[in-house]
Amino acid sequence: MIARMWHGTTPLHKADEYQRLMREIAIPDYLATEGNISAFVLRRDEGGMAHFTTLTFWRSLDAIKAFAGEDAAVAKYYNFDPDFLVELVPHAEHYEAFDK
């Protein structure tokens, strides 16, 4: 299993709307992709900014490529992201996820 993490930051006054869009558009998109196991959005407010981290779990690298494109490391952005994010971070991070 592969864990994929991405981080983005919005000004605090835009955070609630961004969170709504993540819930209504991004999370359903993740979950609809074949090979996605689960998807979470984490939020932390600090110093006038809201930090969002997506944490998704995938069955394989090919499943991530079906979601993000041939270069799985490249971050996937939605059309609303530039209106909210302070910076478009170019890459997501991947980790092997295991238990026991």
N, CA, C and O of each residue as an XYZ file, in Angstrom:
400
protein
N       0.856     -1.172      0.000
C       0.000      0.000      0.000
C       0.898      1.229      0.000
O       1.958      1.240      0.626
N       0.464      2.248     -0.701
C       1.230      3.488     -0.806
C       0.414      4.633     -0.214
O      -0.764      4.802     -0.531
N       1.056      5.412      0.645
C       0.450      6.630      1.188
C       0.961      7.809      0.367
O       2.159      7.914      0.100
N       0.067      8.676     -0.024
C       0.419      9.878     -0.792
C       0.039     11.083      0.057
O      -1.084     11.180      0.551
N       0.998     12.008      0.222
C       0.746     13.217      1.009
C       1.051     14.457      0.174
O       2.029     14.515     -0.571
N       0.177     15.436      0.329
C       0.363     16.723     -0.331
C      -0.004     17.804      0.682
O      -0.891     17.609      1.513
N       0.685     18.947      0.608
C       0.432     20.048      1.530
C       0.173     21.336      0.755
O       0.865     21.644     -0.215
N      -0.825     22.073      1.198
C      -1.116     23.387      0.638
C      -1.540     24.337      1.742
O      -2.015     23.907      2.793
N      -1.366     25.633      1.501
C      -1.670     26.651      2.503
C      -2.586     27.711      1.901
O      -2.380     28.164      0.775
N      -3.600     28.096      2.670
C      -4.495     29.176      2.267
C      -4.504     30.248      3.353
O      -4.224     29.955      4.516
N      -4.826     31.493      2.979
C      -5.088     32.487      4.013
C      -6.279     32.015      4.852
O      -7.198     31.387      4.327
N      -6.262     32.308      6.120
C      -7.288     31.819      7.035
C      -8.697     32.243      6.601
O      -9.648     31.481      6.771
N      -8.835     33.442      6.048
C     -10.173     33.905      5.663
C     -10.752     33.132      4.463
O     -11.942     33.253      4.173
N      -9.934     32.352      3.775
C     -10.412     31.528      2.658
C     -10.522     30.045      3.028
O     -10.973     29.236      2.217
N     -10.119     29.696      4.229
C      -9.964     28.292      4.596
C     -11.273     27.510      4.642
O     -11.319     26.368      4.184
N     -12.329     28.095      5.180
C     -13.591     27.358      5.275
C     -14.137     27.013      3.891
O     -14.626     25.906      3.668
N     -14.051     27.956      2.977
C     -14.525     27.696      1.615
C     -13.646     26.651      0.925
O     -14.156     25.775      0.226
N     -12.351     26.738      1.117
C     -11.447     25.743      0.532
C     -11.748     24.354      1.100
O     -11.769     23.368      0.364
N     -11.977     24.285      2.385
C     -12.304     23.004      3.015
C     -13.599     22.436      2.428
O     -13.687     21.234      2.173
N     -14.592     23.282      2.213
C     -15.846     22.834      1.599
C     -15.596     22.245      0.213
O     -16.131     21.188     -0.123
N     -14.784     22.928     -0.587
C     -14.486     22.443     -1.934
C     -13.704     21.129     -1.897
O     -13.928     20.247     -2.725
N     -12.810     21.005     -0.957
C     -12.078     19.742     -0.825
C     -13.040     18.603     -0.497
O     -12.917     17.502     -1.036
N     -13.995     18.873      0.387
C     -14.979     17.842      0.759
C     -15.907     17.493     -0.398
O     -16.234     16.323     -0.598
N     -16.334     18.497     -1.162
C     -17.332     18.280     -2.201
C     -16.745     17.838     -3.539
O     -17.424     17.168     -4.317
N     -15.498     18.203     -3.817
C     -14.920     17.909     -5.134
C     -13.715     16.979     -5.038
O     -13.698     15.924     -5.672
N     -12.718     17.355     -4.260
C     -11.459     16.610     -4.259
C     -11.608     15.217     -3.643
O     -11.218     14.226     -4.261
N     -12.161     15.131     -2.444
C     -12.279     13.834     -1.780
C     -13.114     12.854     -2.617
O     -12.695     11.708     -2.785
N     -14.263     13.251     -3.142
C     -14.997     12.320     -3.996
C     -14.199     11.890     -5.238
O     -14.327     10.755     -5.696
N     -13.387     12.791     -5.775
C     -12.552     12.446     -6.925
C     -11.519     11.388     -6.549
O     -11.326     10.413     -7.275
N     -10.857     11.585     -5.411
C      -9.920     10.568     -4.933
C     -10.627      9.224     -4.795
O     -10.172      8.213     -5.331
N     -11.737      9.224     -4.074
C     -12.426      7.980     -3.754
C     -12.994      7.272     -4.979
O     -13.171      6.054     -4.965
N     -13.280      8.022     -6.032
C     -13.831      7.426     -7.253
C     -12.762      6.773     -8.131
O     -13.094      6.066     -9.082
N     -11.494      7.001     -7.823
C     -10.411      6.458     -8.637
C     -10.157      5.008     -8.249
O      -9.948      4.699     -7.076
N     -10.176      4.125     -9.237
C      -9.885      2.709     -9.023
C      -8.529      2.561     -8.334
O      -7.533      3.133     -8.777
N      -8.504      1.801     -7.263
C      -7.258      1.571     -6.545
C      -7.062      2.487     -5.349
O      -6.118      2.303     -4.580
N      -7.947      3.481     -5.177
C      -7.866      4.304     -3.967
C      -8.497      3.538     -2.821
O      -9.573      2.959     -2.967
N      -7.827      3.538     -1.685
C      -8.329      2.849     -0.503
C      -9.062      3.811      0.421
O     -10.132      3.488      0.938
N      -8.489      4.992      0.628
C      -9.122      5.997      1.473
C      -8.475      7.358      1.230
O      -7.389      7.464      0.660
N      -9.179      8.391      1.682
C      -8.692      9.756      1.490
C      -9.120     10.617      2.672
O     -10.267     10.569      3.116
N      -8.172     11.402      3.168
C      -8.414     12.293      4.297
C      -7.824     13.664      3.986
O      -6.827     13.771      3.273
N      -8.444     14.704      4.521
C      -7.868     16.038      4.476
C      -7.673     16.491      5.915
O      -8.610     16.486      6.713
N      -6.454     16.880      6.232
C      -6.109     17.374      7.558
C      -5.987     18.888      7.482
O      -5.488     19.425      6.493
N      -6.444     19.580      8.529
C      -6.368     21.051      8.555
C      -5.772     21.502      9.881
O      -6.114     21.000     10.952
N      -4.859     22.479      9.764
C      -4.258     23.100     10.952
C      -4.203     24.598     10.715
O      -3.596     25.049      9.744
N      -4.833     25.378     11.593
C      -4.814     26.839     11.500
C      -3.673     27.367     12.358
O      -3.504     26.967     13.510
N      -2.887     28.281     11.771
C      -1.737     28.816     12.490
C      -1.328     30.155     11.894
O      -1.071     30.252     10.694
N      -1.268     31.178     12.725
C      -0.732     32.468     12.310
C      -1.391     33.097     11.103
O      -0.696     33.633     10.241
N      -2.691     33.052     11.014
C      -3.385     33.675      9.899
C      -3.437     32.822      8.639
O      -3.941     33.267      7.608
N      -2.923     31.604      8.715
C      -2.918     30.696      7.573
C      -3.576     29.372      7.984
O      -3.584     29.010      9.161
N      -4.114     28.672      7.012
C      -4.632     27.326      7.232
C      -3.798     26.374      6.385
O      -3.631     26.575      5.182
N      -3.288     25.356      7.018
C      -2.472     24.349      6.346
C      -3.334     23.121      6.105
O      -3.952     22.590      7.028
N      -3.369     22.681      4.866
C      -4.135     21.501      4.493
C      -3.163     20.426      4.022
O      -2.275     20.689      3.210
N      -3.338     19.233      4.530
C      -2.562     18.088      4.073
C      -3.546     17.027      3.625
O      -4.437     16.636      4.380
N      -3.385     16.564      2.398
C      -4.177     15.420      1.972
C      -3.353     14.170      2.236
O      -2.151     14.127      1.973
N      -4.013     13.176      2.751
C      -3.400     11.888      3.032
C      -4.293     10.841      2.395
O      -5.425     10.622      2.825
N      -3.770     10.204      1.370
C      -4.542      9.198      0.647
C      -3.768      7.891      0.627
O      -2.538      7.877      0.677
N      -4.507      6.802      0.554
C      -3.908      5.473      0.523
C      -4.338      4.758     -0.756
O      -5.504      4.794     -1.150
N      -3.357      4.103     -1.394
C      -3.542      3.518     -2.717
C      -3.024      2.085     -2.745
O      -2.106      1.726     -2.007
N      -3.619      1.284     -3.598
C      -3.200     -0.111     -3.745
C      -1.875     -0.245     -4.501
O      -1.124     -1.195     -4.280
N      -1.590      0.713     -5.396
C      -0.385      0.594     -6.217
C       0.004      1.943     -6.810
O      -0.774      2.897     -6.783
N       1.213      2.007     -7.343
C       1.674      3.204     -8.046
C       0.849      3.430     -9.309
O       0.585      4.575     -9.675
N       0.445      2.367     -9.971
C      -0.398      2.513    -11.161
C      -1.728      3.173    -10.829
O      -2.253      3.942    -11.635
N      -2.276      2.889     -9.663
C      -3.523      3.540     -9.250
C      -3.300      5.040     -9.056
O      -4.151      5.849     -9.426
N      -2.157      5.408     -8.479
C      -1.837      6.829     -8.306
C      -1.688      7.498     -9.666
O      -2.162      8.617     -9.866
N      -1.031      6.816    -10.602
C      -0.870      7.376    -11.944
C      -2.220      7.585    -12.626
O      -2.390      8.550    -13.371
N      -3.172      6.703    -12.382
C      -4.509      6.869    -12.963
C      -5.170      8.135    -12.423
O      -5.994      8.749    -13.101
N      -4.810      8.521    -11.210
C      -5.351      9.728    -10.596
C      -4.562     10.976    -10.983
O      -5.142     11.976    -11.407
N      -3.236     10.913    -10.837
C      -2.393     12.107    -10.929
C      -1.716     12.296    -12.284
O      -1.284     13.403    -12.606
N      -1.618     11.241    -13.076
C      -0.909     11.329    -14.351
C       0.321     10.438    -14.337
O       0.669      9.859    -13.309
N       0.972     10.335    -15.477
C       2.084      9.394    -15.647
C       3.216      9.616    -14.649
O       3.822      8.653    -14.179
N       3.508     10.869    -14.321
C       4.511     11.153    -13.287
C       3.765     11.264    -11.962
O       3.226     12.319    -11.625
N       3.741     10.177    -11.227
C       2.946     10.099     -9.998
C       3.372     11.115     -8.943
O       2.585     11.448     -8.057
N       4.596     11.608     -9.026
C       5.089     12.564     -8.033
C       4.514     13.965     -8.226
O       4.537     14.773     -7.298
N       4.007     14.257     -9.396
C       3.481     15.589     -9.674
C       2.144     15.772     -8.955
O       1.275     14.902     -9.017
N       1.988     16.893     -8.283
C       0.746     17.194     -7.571
C      -0.387     17.407     -8.564
O      -0.182     17.949     -9.650
N      -1.575     16.977     -8.181
C      -2.767     17.205     -9.006
C      -3.523     18.391     -8.416
O      -3.800     18.425     -7.217
N      -3.849     19.348     -9.254
C      -4.586     20.522     -8.800
C      -5.941     20.602     -9.475
O      -6.127     20.131    -10.597
N      -6.875     21.204     -8.771
C      -8.223     21.422     -9.276
C      -8.334     22.869     -9.738
O      -7.525     23.714     -9.354
N      -9.338     23.149    -10.564
C      -9.452     24.496    -11.137
C      -9.647     25.578    -10.074
O      -9.358     26.745    -10.339
N     -10.122     25.231     -8.895
C     -10.318     26.229     -7.835
C      -9.043     26.496     -7.028
O      -8.962     27.517     -6.347
N      -8.060     25.619     -7.085
C      -6.866     25.756     -6.243
C      -6.131     27.094     -6.377
O      -5.772     27.675     -5.353
N      -5.889     27.607     -7.581
C      -5.147     28.871     -7.673
C      -5.832     30.055     -6.979
O      -5.168     31.022     -6.608
N      -7.142     29.983     -6.805
C      -7.869     31.066     -6.130
C      -7.707     31.030     -4.611
O      -8.059     31.991     -3.926
N      -7.181     29.936     -4.091
C      -7.101     29.763     -2.645
C      -5.681     29.585     -2.122
O      -5.335     30.122     -1.070
N      -4.869     28.844     -2.840
C      -3.559     28.452     -2.325
C      -2.525     29.551     -2.477
O      -2.484     30.241     -3.496
N      -1.696     29.709     -1.467
C      -0.613     30.688     -1.478
C       0.456     30.271     -2.487
O       1.073     31.117     -3.135
N       0.666     28.973     -2.610
C       1.681     28.427     -3.528
C       1.173     27.100     -4.062
O       0.534     26.337     -3.338
N       1.457     26.826     -5.329
C       1.123     25.527     -5.913
C       2.358     24.636     -5.800
O       3.219     24.625     -6.681
N       2.425     23.898     -4.709
C       3.552     23.002     -4.456
C       3.588     21.972     -5.582
O       2.571     21.333     -5.855
N       4.735     21.795     -6.244
C       4.753     20.980     -7.455
C       4.653     19.469     -7.261
O       4.273     18.756     -8.190
N       4.983     18.974     -6.080
C       5.037     17.521     -5.911
C       4.302     17.044     -4.663
O       4.153     17.770     -3.680
N       3.857     15.814     -4.740
C       3.336     15.105     -3.584
C       4.416     14.125     -3.127
O       5.326     13.796     -3.888
N       4.312     13.666     -1.894
C       5.265     12.691     -1.373
C       4.583     11.336     -1.256
O       3.386     11.246     -0.983
N       5.367     10.288     -1.466
C       4.847      8.931     -1.377
C       5.645      8.133     -0.354
O       6.862      8.272     -0.235
N       4.924      7.298      0.374
C       5.531      6.450      1.398
C       4.951      5.044      1.286
O       3.768      4.872      0.992
N       5.777      4.062      1.517
C       5.254      2.709      1.651
C       4.535      2.656      2.999
O       5.093      3.050      4.023
N       3.317      2.178      2.992
C       2.544      2.073      4.227
C       2.419      0.594      4.588
O       2.089     -0.240      3.744
N       2.685      0.292      5.832
C       2.625     -1.106      6.271
C       2.246     -1.170      7.747
O       2.323     -0.175      8.468
N       1.847     -2.322      8.165
C       1.593     -2.546      9.586
C       2.282     -3.836      9.997
O       2.720     -4.617      9.152
N       2.370     -4.046     11.267
C       3.035     -5.204     11.855
C       4.335     -5.493     11.169
O       5.030     -6.439     11.538
